[in-house]
Each structure stands twice: as structure tokens, then as C-alpha cells.
Amino acid sequence: MGGLRVQVIIVVALLLVVPLLVMLYDLRAASRSDDVLVRDLEARLTQVATGLAAEIEARWDGEPEDLPGVFRDVAAPLAAGNPGTRLGLYVVDTGQLFVEGFLHEYRELTPEEQEVRERRILTEAAAGIASVLAGGQPLTRVGQTWDDHFLEALVPVRAGTRTVAVAWAEQRLHPVFAERARTRLVLRYAALGTLTVGLLFTMWAVLNFAGQVRRIKEGLGALERDLQHTLPEMPGEMGQIAAAINKMAAGLAEKERQIEQFRRSENLVALGRLVTEIAHELRNPVSIIQAVVQVMGSELGHMAGVGQYVQKVEDQVARHQKMVEELLEFGRPGGSGVDLLDLNDLVRATVASVEPLLTRRGLGHSFLPAAEPLPVEGNGAKLQQVLVNLIMNAVQAMGAGGTLTLRCFRLGDRACVAVEDTGEGIAPEEMARLFVPFQTRKPAGGGLGLAISEQIVKIHGGTIDVASEYGRGTTVRVCLPLSRREVRRDVDPGDR
């Protein structure tokens, strides 16, 4: 289908130009030809019919029963002198019809055939007779049978002021007239058909145009909610508009992606800087406390009870130092910002880095990658830090035996990794406090591992959730948004 302009031109041509040309031909060319064919014949038939009526009026004595005889006496020689001319008389009072002559050369008719013929002729002339009786004036008209056309001139026969009969003369028109009449009829039907097709085409074009506008409107509404949505392909100018909108939406989506990527990088840098500053501020007073405790232990350790208190202080200082190290680890620069990663490769590299620890602890482990690439955008070092923390939590939960399983899979538009252990599980009352800072179930834990991991995952636009059955094991699932870009295979995510 062409453009909207072409559609409009076609509709206008179908609706106006073609029917207009047909009507012009019908009104001008055909009408002129008919006039040439009919004009001379009309004058002659009018003269014959007028003479017939005048002669009947002159010979008739006023007696109704004599009228048919007068007509035959007058019409017979006229019909004989004008071959192909049919003369008729309709008597008003009796409704009888009398005919002399034939339109075609014909044999003599039986009385029954003549009666049938007269009824047919009366039916054909009924409209003209009614017009003459109603108006009282002569009339010339074109009549039509099932296979022919004829011209008839009708004249009233008067007795004083009263019309007592209608006399007429009629003759078959030339076959060219009938052919032209049929041609005009065909042309009229063709014009009507063309007009109908044009109207249907117009309705289709309007509905098609309205449907395309509706699809674009609905597509724009969907684009307001999701820039990844695309408008359907359409033909013509509307298709070009839809393609331009899709291209613009793709550009906006790419800009939003870049802005989001930059925002995540900035958030990671800002959070890392803040955590590093806090860790340094905490380290100094803890170092002083540790030095004082060591002096107390060396100088006052011989006093009863002092050694016990010193040990408690040193235990808490060690715990504090561990938290500071966790904070410093989070704040250390890792990689060059946000990169395109394959989650399968990232998890595989992380498992390889902790495999010696798992072997030394006697823990079984397995990695089940997804069957397809799982491209995500993020900081490889920070995401690896999250995975290492989850693996270490699982190792500590399992103790000396158990199995660690890491599974990668796709969930809708997200890439997920599940860390499953067969450890002791988590009690229901502790589930609500898992991600609260400084809340820990481990005697030597700092309570920041899961809180920092959750923050890293959130900065990457993802989610982290935990499912556990106390006494049977725990599953931690991390899901990140899938990227629409393709992952480069020449970069080891473990080195990022």
C-alpha cells in the first residue's frame, strides 16, 4: 500500500473523476446521438397521430358504438401507407383498445393472438395514456419492451371539451438507439459500482488510517512505561513515523542505560570513599586501645583478675579490627567501574578462587552454569566480593562437612545466581535481622558482610533474598538486570 497522499488521490479519482466522466458522456455525447435519431421520427409520428385524431373527430357522429369503426376506416389506410407504424385508439368510457398496423413485418394473427397482443400493447402504452388523460395535451415518449425500444406520439380525441379517447402512432426505434440505451445503462451501473467501490475503499482507508493512529497512540502509551517497547511495523508514512519513534526510543533507552551505569559507578565510588573514611577514623582509636591493653597486660598481668579483663578487651578489639578490615575491603578500588560481564563466567572464576579453601575444609562443591549467556553490567570486583562473602557464610554454616552448590539461571529479564549450602540453616526469628548492620550469629563476626553485600547488589539494580530451613540448609539468591549488549569473551571476569 502506498502513502497517505497516494491513497487520497486514488480515492478522489474513484469517487469524482470516473463517475463524472461517465455522467458527462451520458448527458452530452449519448444525449446528442439520441436527439439525432429521435428528432425526425418524433416530428413524423406527431403529424400522423395528430392527423389520425383530427380525422376521427371529423368523422365521428358522437355515438360510442361507432367509434371503433371510424378508427378502423381512418387508421387502416394510414397504417398501410406507413409500414412499420402501429396505430392505436384507447376508448375512455369502455377501456377498449383497438390497434392497426405492426412495428415489424408480421403474419396475420388469430383472434386469440390478437387479444393477447392488444393486452400487451395496452400495458406498454398505459403510462402515456394516463399522462394524456391527466394533462389533456399531446405527448411524445420513448417506450420499451423486453427486447426493443419504440417512440410513440399520443394525442387526445375530444368531443367538445371532453376527451373521449386517446389516439397514438408508434414506431420502432433504430437498433442503434437500443444499443446506446443499453450502453448507457451499463455505464450507469458501472458508475454506480465505481462509486460504491470508491466509498468502500474510502471507508477501508479511513479505518486503516485510524487503526494505524490507534496503534501509534497505544505504542506511545507503552513507551511512557517502558522505553524497551517498540511500535509495530506499518506501511507508508505511518510506518516511517513508527520507525522514527522506535529509533528515538532506542536512543533514549541507551542514554538512560548510560546514565544508570554512570550513577552506579558514582554510587560505588562515593560509598567506597565514605566507608574508607569511616574505617580509618575507627582504626585510630582502636589502635590506641589495643596498645594500652597490651601495656596493661605486660605491666599488670600479675595482678589477680587483670589478665581476664585484658583478654576480654583484646577479644573485642580483634572483633572491631575485623569490622574495620571489612569496611576497608569494601572501600578499596576494584576494577575500572561498571563493565559488561557474563554472570556464568563471574561465578566460575569466584568458585575457582575459593576452591582450595573448600578442599581444605573437606566440603563438596559444584557449579551449574546457565545454558545461555547471562550478560549483566556491573563492577566485577564488587560483585565477586558479594559472592565470596556468601560462599564464606555458607562454609562457616556447614562446619567440617557438607556440600556447596552454585547455580546460574535466567529468571524473566534478570540473571540470577543461587548459593546453596547444607549447613545448619537459619532460625525463623533471625531471618528478619540478616541484613541489619552489626547483627551477627558468629562469635567472631562483624555483622557487616550481608549488609554490605545487599548494598552492593542494590547499587547494581538487583535484589538479594534468603530462603532457609532450619537444620537443613540455606539458599541465598542474587538477581541482577540482564543487559541487552553482547558479552565479549576475551575478558576474564575474575581479573576485573
Residue pairs with C-beta under 8 A, 6 or more apart in sequence:
1 7
1 208
1 235
1 236
2 236
3 236
3 237
4 209
4 236
4 237
4 238
7 205
7 209
7 236
10 201
11 198
11 201
11 202
11 205
14 194
14 195
14 197
14 198
14 201
15 195
15 198
15 199
15 202
18 191
18 194
18 198
19 191
19 194
19 195
22 187
22 188
22 190
22 191
22 194
23 191
25 187
26 184
26 187
26 188
30 180
30 183
30 184
33 176
33 180
34 177
34 180
37 173
37 174
37 176
37 177
38 142
38 151
38 173
38 177
41 151
41 171
41 173
42 140
42 151
42 153
45 85
45 140
45 151
45 152
45 153
45 169
45 170
45 171
46 138
46 140
46 153
46 155
48 78
48 82
48 85
48 87
48 153
48 169
49 138
49 153
49 154
49 155
49 167
49 168
49 169
50 138
50 153
50 155
51 78
52 74
52 75
52 78
52 87
52 155
52 167
52 169
53 155
53 156
53 157
53 167
55 74
56 67
56 70
56 71
56 74
56 89
56 157
56 165
56 167
57 157
57 158
57 159
59 70
59 73
59 74
60 66
60 67
60 70
60 159
62 159
64 91
64 93
64 94
64 164
67 89
67 91
67 164
67 165
68 89
68 91
68 96
68 98
71 89
71 98
71 100
71 167
72 98
72 100
75 87
75 89
75 98
75 100
75 101
76 100
78 85
78 87
78 100
78 101
78 169
79 85
79 86
79 87
79 100
79 101
80 101
82 101
82 169
82 171
83 105
84 102
84 103
84 104
84 171
84 172
85 101
85 103
85 169
85 170
85 171
86 99
86 100
86 101
86 102
86 103
86 121
86 169
86 170
86 171
87 99
87 100
87 101
87 167
87 168
87 169
88 97
88 98
88 99
88 100
88 121
88 125
88 167
88 168
88 169
88 170
89 97
89 98
89 157
89 165
89 166
89 167
89 168
90 96
90 97
90 122
90 125
90 129
90 165
90 166
90 167
90 168
91 97
91 98
91 164
91 165
92 133
92 163
92 164
92 165
92 166
93 164
97 118
97 121
97 122
98 118
99 117
99 118
99 121
103 148
103 150
103 170
103 171
103 172
104 172
109 117
124 143
124 145
125 143
125 152
125 154
125 168
125 170
127 141
128 139
128 141
128 143
128 152
128 154
128 168
129 154
129 166
129 168
131 139
131 141
131 154
132 138
132 139
132 154
132 155
132 156
132 163
132 166
133 156
133 163
133 166
136 156
136 163
137 156
138 153
138 154
138 155
138 156
139 153
139 154
140 151
140 152
140 153
140 154
141 151
141 152
141 154
142 149
142 150
142 151
142 152
142 173
143 149
143 150
143 151
143 152
143 170
144 150
144 181
148 172
148 173
148 178
149 172
149 173
149 177
149 178
149 181
150 170
150 171
150 172
150 173
151 170
151 171
151 173
152 168
152 169
152 170
152 171
153 168
153 169
153 170
154 166
154 167
154 168
155 166
155 167
155 168
156 163
156 165
156 166
156 167
157 163
157 164
157 165
157 166
157 167
158 164
209 238
212 234
212 238
213 238
215 231
215 232
215 234
215 242
216 231
216 238
216 241
216 242
216 245
219 229
219 230
219 231
219 232
219 242
219 245
220 231
220 245
222 229
223 229
223 231
223 245
223 249
227 249
227 250
227 252
227 253
227 256
228 253
228 484
229 249
230 246
230 249
231 242
231 243
231 245
231 246
232 242
233 239
233 242
233 243
234 242
257 377
257 484
260 461
261 338
261 377
262 338
264 338
264 377
264 378
264 379
264 459
264 460
264 461
265 337
265 338
265 379
267 459
268 337
268 379
268 382
268 456
268 459
271 330
271 331
271 455
271 459
272 330
272 331
272 332
272 333
273 331
274 331
275 327
275 328
275 330
275 331
276 327
276 328
276 331
276 332
278 327
279 324
279 327
279 328
279 331
280 328
282 320
282 323
282 324
282 327
283 321
283 324
286 317
286 320
286 321
286 324
289 313
289 317
290 314
290 317
290 321
293 310
293 313
293 314
293 317
296 306
296 310
297 306
297 307
297 310
297 314
300 306
300 310
301 307
301 310
318 444
319 444
319 446
322 444
322 445
322 446
323 438
323 446
323 447
323 448
326 446
326 448
326 449
326 452
327 448
329 385
330 385
330 452
330 456
334 379
334 380
334 381
334 382
334 385
334 496
335 379
335 380
335 381
335 382
335 496
336 496
337 379
338 377
338 378
338 379
339 377
339 378
339 379
339 380
339 491
339 496
340 375
340 376
340 377
340 483
340 485
340 487
340 488
341 375
341 376
341 377
341 378
341 380
341 383
341 487
341 493
341 496
342 373
342 374
342 375
342 376
342 487
342 489
342 493
343 370
343 374
343 375
343 376
343 408
343 415
343 416
343 417
343 480
344 369
344 370
344 373
344 374
344 408
345 487
345 492
345 493
345 494
346 380
346 383
346 384
346 387
346 493
346 494
347 367
347 369
347 387
347 406
347 408
347 417
348 367
348 369
349 384
349 492
349 493
349 494
350 384
350 387
350 388
350 391
350 494
351 365
351 367
351 391
351 406
352 494
353 384
353 388
353 494
354 388
354 391
354 392
355 365
357 395
358 365
358 395
358 404
361 395
361 398
361 400
362 400
362 401
363 395
363 398
363 401
363 402
363 403
363 404
364 402
364 403
364 404
365 403
365 404
365 405
365 406
366 403
366 404
366 405
366 406
367 405
367 406
367 407
368 405
368 406
368 407
368 408
369 408
370 408
370 409
370 410
370 415
372 410
373 486
373 487
374 408
374 410
374 415
374 482
375 415
375 482
375 483
375 484
375 485
375 486
375 487
376 415
376 460
376 480
376 481
376 482
376 483
377 460
377 481
377 483
377 485
378 460
378 480
379 460
379 496
380 493
380 494
380 495
380 496
381 496
382 456
382 460
383 456
383 460
383 480
384 493
384 494
384 496
385 452
385 453
385 456
386 453
386 456
386 457
386 464
386 478
387 417
387 419
387 478
389 449
389 450
389 452
389 453
390 419
390 453
390 476
390 478
391 404
391 406
391 419
392 449
393 449
393 450
393 476
394 404
394 419
394 420
394 421
394 423
394 474
394 476
395 404
395 421
396 423
396 442
397 421
397 423
397 424
397 425
397 474
398 404
398 421
398 422
398 423
398 424
399 423
399 424
402 421
402 422
402 423
403 421
403 422
404 419
404 420
404 421
405 418
405 419
405 420
405 421
406 417
406 418
406 419
406 420
407 417
407 418
407 420
408 415
408 416
408 417
409 416
409 418
410 416
410 482
411 479
413 481
413 482
414 462
414 479
414 480
414 481
414 482
415 479
415 480
415 481
415 482
416 477
416 478
416 479
416 480
417 477
417 478
418 475
418 476
418 477
418 478
419 475
419 476
419 477
419 478
420 473
420 474
420 475
421 473
421 474
421 475
422 472
422 473
423 473
423 474
424 470
424 471
425 468
425 469
425 470
425 471
425 472
425 473
425 474
426 434
426 441
426 466
426 468
426 470
426 474
427 470
428 470
430 441
431 466
431 468
433 439
434 450
434 466
435 450
435 451
435 454
435 464
436 447
436 451
437 447
437 448
437 451
438 446
438 447
438 448
439 447
440 446
440 447
453 464
454 464
457 463
457 464
457 478
457 480
460 480
460 481
461 480
461 481
462 478
462 479
462 480
462 481
463 478
463 479
464 476
464 477
464 478
464 479
465 476
465 477
466 474
466 475
466 476
466 477
467 474
467 475
467 477
468 474
468 475
